């Protein structure tokens, strides 16, 4: 994908040079350099409009006004990513067209955070460390995932950053609020 490296690892030991300490003592995380992303390959018959993504990430301080891509729905990577972290005058937020300004769910750089994205029929909810921070408008196709898959941490014009990731999970369904409440925070389990 233009300007982006998507590295396949057949054997986890191939990633050994990219490992760092994770959010919980004794658990490791992978260091991703700016411009390196993941491709999640799917083999679906139709577009996914109901799903959940969970990621545990840590990222460096971004210059004010800068963005860091989390998800790119366009498999040609010829448009902006679908989900970003942005630095808005020192307030780090997650979103796309709708960002939050609440003091809850603040994303601090150089700290571990669990971000969850739940999409139900085109309406999305974003959780940061267990706090729902965004409920987007309903019926939006921008949150649909192509039947072939999606990218993580990729953007068409370089709105990416170095980051550490210890968890990236995907469910082909929108998890219930009860389940989200149980798993939406990083724990030692």
Secondary structure, 3 states (H helix, E strand, C coil): CCCCEECCCCCHHHHHHHEEECCCCCCEEEEECCCEEEEEECCCCCCECEEEEEEEEEECCCCCCCEEEEEECCCCCCCCCCEEEEEECCEEEEECCCCCCCCCCCCCCCCCEEEEEEEECCEEEEEECCEEEEECCCCCHHHCEECCEEEECCCCCCCCCCEEEEEEEEECCCCCHHHHHHHCCCCCC
